[in-house]
Amino acid sequence: MTRYSKLRQMEVVNILDGSRLGYLCDLLIDMCTGKVTGIVVPGPSRFSFLFRGEKDSVIPWQNIRKIGEDVILVEVDINSMPGFQP
């Protein structure tokens, strides 16, 4: 178990190509079940909280392969995810 504040300090890395997708900025939670359904990483042009949400990318929970001490490893085929902005 870990805290959200710890997760926000973790970088998200795609194991398919080694690309750094950014740092986790939010979680998606199913309000009916209380389960986390995905993580959100900011888009490339996000440098202020004023622009948040427009270019953010959602990675479904089933694509997370490992949550380590300081990195979250995901398996994401960027070409097959419409709207994905690494």
ABEGO torsion letter per residue (X at the ends): XBBAAAAAABBBBBAAAGBBAEBBABBBBBAAAGBBABBBBBBAABABAAABGAABBBBBAAABABBBAABBBBBBBAAABBGBBX
